[in-house]
Amino acid sequence: MSLSGWLACPQCATCMALGTAYRLGDQRIGYFQDGYTANSDQPELTRALWKFLADHARHPLRVLLPDTPGYDDLDQFREIGGDERGDVSFAEYLDGWPG
């Protein structure tokens, strides 16, 4: 079963896709990966993650999976890196950010 992970700020109704959650042998999540490329090998995604953390530094952030409370609310959130109406592309989100 594939689990899609999201980093979310419920306070701001903003989220970022983390990709598929891959479990270790003991069922802990070992890492997230979007497609065939490791997330750590995607500079734009990595920069957006750091900016997201800075933007929401004093907010209660959550990592949401399909079986966690709040996951079903994600369709009402603005997505960083998304391509739906109201979302913000990584390029737009990172424009002018010095980090």
Backbone torsions as a table, in degrees:
resi	resn	phi	psi	omega
1	MET	NA	131.0	-179.1
2	SER	-92.0	130.1	178.4
3	LEU	-111.4	124.6	176.0
4	SER	-91.3	124.2	-179.8
5	GLY	-100.9	146.5	179.6
6	TRP	-135.1	141.2	168.3
7	LEU	-96.5	125.7	-173.7
8	ALA	-133.4	145.6	170.6
9	CYS	-114.4	95.2	179.7
10	PRO	-59.8	-30.9	-179.7
11	GLN	-60.7	-37.6	-177.8
12	CYS	-104.8	-2.6	-176.1
13	ALA	52.6	49.9	-179.4
14	THR	-129.2	143.9	-178.9
15	CYS	-146.8	167.2	176.3
16	MET	-139.5	133.4	177.4
17	ALA	-72.8	133.2	176.4
18	LEU	-97.5	-18.8	-179.3
19	GLY	102.2	-162.3	-178.9
20	THR	-78.1	133.8	176.8
21	ALA	-85.7	124.8	177.5
22	TYR	-106.9	128.5	-176.1
23	ARG	-91.1	149.6	172.0
24	LEU	-85.0	175.8	-178.3
25	GLY	-55.3	-32.9	-177.5
26	ASP	-90.9	14.4	176.8
27	GLN	79.1	-2.4	172.1
28	ARG	-69.9	150.4	175.1
29	ILE	-76.8	124.8	-178.1
30	GLY	-91.9	-35.8	-179.7
31	TYR	-168.8	166.5	174.0
32	PHE	-114.7	145.2	178.6
33	GLN	-145.1	135.6	178.3
34	ASP	-103.1	107.0	-178.8
35	GLY	74.7	-140.2	-176.2
36	TYR	-97.8	-4.3	-177.6
37	THR	-106.2	131.3	177.2
38	ALA	-57.5	140.1	179.3
39	ASN	-57.0	-36.2	-179.0
40	SER	-67.5	-14.8	177.3
41	ASP	-96.3	12.4	-179.9
42	GLN	-115.5	93.4	-173.8
43	PRO	-57.0	-41.3	-178.0
44	GLU	-66.1	-41.8	176.7
45	LEU	-62.9	-44.3	-179.7
46	THR	-62.6	-45.0	178.0
47	ARG	-62.5	-42.1	180.0
48	ALA	-63.3	-37.6	177.8
49	LEU	-62.7	-44.7	179.0
50	TRP	-65.1	-38.9	177.3
51	LYS	-66.1	-41.4	177.7
52	PHE	-57.8	-45.7	179.0
53	LEU	-62.0	-40.6	178.3
54	ALA	-67.6	-44.1	-178.8
55	ASP	-62.8	-29.4	-174.3
56	HIS	-118.6	29.8	-172.5
57	ALA	-56.8	-33.7	-177.6
58	ARG	-106.2	17.6	-179.3
59	HIS	-105.9	154.5	177.6
60	PRO	-79.2	95.3	-179.0
61	LEU	-80.5	151.4	179.8
62	ARG	-134.2	143.9	167.7
63	VAL	-100.6	117.7	-173.7
64	LEU	-109.5	135.7	174.3
65	LEU	-122.4	164.2	-176.7
66	PRO	-53.8	-27.1	-177.7
67	ASP	-97.8	15.3	-179.9
68	THR	-110.2	145.2	176.7
69	PRO	-58.3	136.9	180.0
70	GLY	101.1	-17.5	-177.9
71	TYR	-60.0	-40.8	-177.7
72	ASP	-68.9	-13.7	178.6
73	ASP	-83.9	-10.5	-175.2
74	LEU	-59.6	-27.3	-179.4
75	ASP	-68.0	-8.5	176.9
76	GLN	-101.9	0.4	-177.4
77	PHE	-93.8	153.0	171.2
78	ARG	-82.3	131.1	-177.4
79	GLU	-100.2	129.8	171.0
80	ILE	-82.2	123.4	-178.0
81	GLY	91.5	3.2	-179.6
82	GLY	-88.0	172.1	-179.1
83	ASP	-127.3	16.9	176.6
84	GLU	-91.1	162.7	178.0
85	ARG	-57.5	131.0	-178.6
86	GLY	92.3	-14.1	177.5
87	ASP	-78.4	168.5	179.2
88	VAL	-123.4	125.4	177.4
89	SER	-68.5	159.6	176.6
90	PHE	-59.1	-41.5	-178.8
91	ALA	-58.9	-46.4	178.5
92	GLU	-64.6	-44.2	-177.3
93	TYR	-62.6	-38.2	-176.3
94	LEU	-89.4	-10.9	-177.1
95	ASP	-55.8	119.0	177.0
96	GLY	81.4	-0.3	-179.7
97	TRP	-79.9	125.4	-175.2
98	PRO	-80.8	-7.6	-174.6
99	GLY	-76.1	NA	NA
